[in-house]
Amino acid sequence: MRIPIVLTAALTLAACKPAPKSAAPSPAAASAPKPAIKPAALKPVAVPPLASEADQVRAAAEARIAHCNKGGPGKVGHVVVEGDYALTDWDCSISGGEALFEKRGGAWALIQSGGGAMRASDIADLGVPQPTAQKLFDAMVAASNPPNAK
């Protein structure tokens, strides 16, 4: 069964706008540390309510990697959900990796996707609370390495 996917804009990068040219920074402002900008997805995928949160994340992830490379359509493997955050692994025949999602306004928004696996510290560095990042990491390790696997 195919599920309709709706792409919506979610973030305005107002915090990233450069200062007006007429405004010269003071010496104190120039040496002050810049505030961290929390990574965020620009286009979250809104999916209709499904059987579970994991199904919703899977649909969002599949929409992101539908045609990820010339090797054909991508495949989403494991999906783990912890509160408003989820981690998936994916494979595109010649590449693979993990994708981190956050639920925003009822839609799962992609925070980061890249090749390889993310460590708990990588997930936390993307703005996920450390205890949640650790739970996501541990759940993905457990899902990827079932006890009966050899």
Backbone torsions as a table, in degrees:
resi	resn	phi	psi	omega
1	MET	NA	128.6	178.7
2	ARG	-89.5	140.5	-179.1
3	ILE	-113.3	130.0	179.7
4	PRO	-66.5	137.0	179.8
5	ILE	-114.8	135.0	179.0
6	VAL	-118.4	123.8	176.7
7	LEU	-92.5	133.6	179.5
8	THR	-133.2	150.9	175.5
9	ALA	-79.7	140.1	-175.2
10	ALA	-126.8	-17.8	-169.6
11	LEU	-138.8	135.5	170.6
12	THR	-105.2	128.9	-176.8
13	LEU	-88.2	48.9	-179.5
14	ALA	-59.2	-34.3	-179.1
15	ALA	-67.5	-16.6	-177.6
16	CYS	-96.9	-0.3	-178.8
17	LYS	-67.2	137.1	177.6
18	PRO	-69.7	155.2	178.3
19	ALA	-66.7	149.0	177.3
20	PRO	-58.2	147.8	-177.0
21	LYS	-63.3	-26.9	-178.5
22	SER	-75.2	-19.1	-177.6
23	ALA	-92.0	108.8	177.5
24	ALA	-90.0	130.5	-179.4
25	PRO	-69.4	144.4	176.3
26	SER	-74.1	159.2	178.8
27	PRO	-58.2	-36.2	179.5
28	ALA	-67.4	-40.7	-179.6
29	ALA	-68.1	-34.4	-179.0
30	ALA	-66.9	-31.8	-178.5
31	SER	-92.1	-10.4	-179.8
32	ALA	-71.4	142.6	178.6
33	PRO	-66.3	143.9	179.5
34	LYS	-81.0	143.0	179.1
35	PRO	-68.1	144.9	178.4
36	ALA	-71.3	140.1	176.3
37	ILE	-101.6	120.7	-179.1
38	LYS	-66.5	126.8	178.3
39	PRO	-58.8	143.9	-178.9
40	ALA	-152.5	155.0	177.7
41	ALA	-83.6	146.8	178.9
42	LEU	-86.6	-27.8	-176.7
43	LYS	-135.7	87.9	177.6
44	PRO	-68.3	155.5	179.1
45	VAL	-101.5	118.9	177.3
46	ALA	-91.5	124.7	178.2
47	VAL	-122.2	149.5	178.0
48	PRO	-66.4	154.5	179.1
49	PRO	-56.1	133.0	179.4
50	LEU	-117.5	-165.7	-177.1
51	ALA	-63.9	-31.8	-176.7
52	SER	-153.6	167.2	175.0
53	GLU	-61.4	-40.4	-179.8
54	ALA	-60.8	-38.3	177.7
55	ASP	-64.2	-38.7	178.6
56	GLN	-65.7	-42.7	178.4
57	VAL	-64.5	-42.9	179.1
58	ARG	-58.8	-44.3	179.1
59	ALA	-62.4	-42.2	178.8
60	ALA	-64.5	-43.1	-179.6
61	ALA	-66.5	-41.7	179.0
62	GLU	-62.6	-36.3	177.6
63	ALA	-65.3	-33.5	-178.9
64	ARG	-72.6	-33.1	-174.3
65	ILE	-112.1	18.5	-175.4
66	ALA	-51.7	-42.3	179.3
67	HIS	-135.1	65.3	-171.1
68	CYS	-77.7	-17.4	176.4
69	ASN	-164.6	-179.5	-178.0
70	LYS	-72.0	-8.5	-179.9
71	GLY	-76.8	-3.0	179.3
72	GLY	113.3	-172.4	-177.2
73	PRO	-67.5	146.9	178.4
74	GLY	-80.8	165.0	179.0
75	LYS	-129.4	133.8	175.5
76	VAL	-91.0	130.9	179.8
77	GLY	-93.6	-106.1	-177.6
78	HIS	-80.7	148.7	175.7
79	VAL	-132.7	124.2	175.0
80	VAL	-123.5	138.5	-176.7
81	VAL	-124.8	135.8	175.8
82	GLU	-138.3	101.2	-178.7
83	GLY	64.3	-125.0	-179.2
84	ASP	-93.5	16.8	179.6
85	TYR	-126.5	149.3	178.3
86	ALA	-145.3	151.2	178.6
87	LEU	-129.3	132.3	177.2
88	THR	-125.2	156.4	167.3
89	ASP	-113.7	153.0	-174.8
90	TRP	-143.3	159.9	-178.7
91	ASP	-140.1	132.6	178.2
92	CYS	-122.7	44.4	179.1
93	SER	62.7	-54.3	179.7
94	ILE	-105.6	-0.1	177.2
95	SER	-152.3	168.5	179.4
96	GLY	-166.5	169.6	179.9
97	GLY	176.1	-157.1	179.6
98	GLU	-128.9	154.7	178.0
99	ALA	-131.4	136.0	179.9
100	LEU	-107.8	131.2	-179.5
101	PHE	-122.4	153.2	173.3
102	GLU	-129.9	138.3	178.5
103	LYS	-84.0	122.4	-179.1
104	ARG	-132.6	117.5	177.7
105	GLY	57.8	36.1	178.8
106	GLY	85.4	-2.5	-179.4
107	ALA	-117.3	146.5	176.5
108	TRP	-88.1	116.1	-177.8
109	ALA	-103.4	133.4	177.3
110	LEU	-72.0	125.4	176.0
111	ILE	-93.3	-47.4	-176.8
112	GLN	-157.0	140.3	173.3
113	SER	-141.5	135.8	-180.0
114	GLY	-164.3	173.3	180.0
115	GLY	-71.4	145.3	178.5
116	GLY	84.2	-177.9	-177.8
117	ALA	-97.7	149.4	177.1
118	MET	-95.3	141.1	171.9
119	ARG	-85.7	164.7	177.5
120	ALA	-58.0	-37.9	179.8
121	SER	-67.9	-34.5	176.2
122	ASP	-63.4	-43.0	-179.5
123	ILE	-64.4	-44.7	179.3
124	ALA	-64.2	-37.4	179.0
125	ASP	-62.9	-20.8	178.9
126	LEU	-88.3	7.8	174.5
127	GLY	103.6	1.3	178.4
128	VAL	-81.8	134.1	177.4
129	PRO	-54.2	139.9	-172.9
130	GLN	-55.0	-44.5	179.5
131	PRO	-62.1	-37.3	178.2
132	THR	-69.4	-41.1	178.0
133	ALA	-59.7	-42.4	179.5
134	GLN	-64.9	-41.7	179.1
135	LYS	-64.3	-41.8	177.5
136	LEU	-61.3	-47.0	179.9
137	PHE	-59.3	-50.2	-178.7
138	ASP	-61.3	-40.8	179.8
139	ALA	-65.9	-38.3	178.9
140	MET	-68.4	-40.8	177.1
141	VAL	-60.5	-45.3	-179.9
142	ALA	-64.1	-41.5	-179.8
143	ALA	-67.5	-35.7	-177.6
144	SER	-80.0	-19.2	-177.2
145	ASN	-130.9	71.4	-179.1
146	PRO	-59.5	151.9	-174.6
147	PRO	-57.7	-30.3	-177.5
148	ASN	-90.1	1.3	-179.8
149	ALA	-73.1	141.9	178.8
150	LYS	-111.2	NA	NA
